[in-house]
Amino acid sequence: MTSKLSKSDVDRLLTDPFVDAQADAVAKIATRYDAAADFGEQEKKLAAEIFSLMCKDVEERVRGALAANLKE
C-alpha cells in the first residue's frame, strides 16, 4: 500500500524534475484522497488542483499512477 505523502516527498517533487518523483507523489496523494476521511476541505481542494496539473502532464506514467490510485 502507498504511504502518506511526506515533507521529503514534496521536497523531492520540487527539486527532482524526473517522472519517478511525480508518479510517486501523485500515487500517494491519490491513494489518500480516495480514502479522504482524513482530508479537510482545504486538503481536498489542494489535491484536486494537483490532480488537474498532473492530468496535463504528458508523461504516461504520471497519468497512469493517478488513474490507478484513484480507481482503487
Secondary structure, DSSP 8 states (H G I E B T S, - for coil): ------HHHHHHHHH--SHHHHHHHHHHHHHHHHTGGG--HHHHHHHHHHHHHHHT---HHHHHHHHHHHH-
